[in-house]
Amino acid sequence: MRITYDKMADAAYIQLMEVDNRRG
């Protein structure tokens, strides 16, 4: 459970950073 949650958090964080980079 903990590992799955960490993976989801990492994916969400990476997605957020990608959106931030697109905005410049």
N, C-alpha and C positions, 0 to 999 in steps of 0.2 A: 504493500500500500504506500509506504513512504517513498519507495523508489519511483513508483508510478506518478506520485504527486510531484516529485522533484523534476521528472522528465517533462511533465505538463507545464510546470513553472518555467523551466528553461526554454521550452518552445514558445511560450507566451512572451517571455522576456526578449528572445531573439526577434520575434515578430514585431514587437514594439520598437526595438532598435531599428529594424529595417524601415518601418514607417517613418521614424524620426529622420533617417538618412534621406529618404525621398523628399521630405519637406525641406531639407537643407538646413 
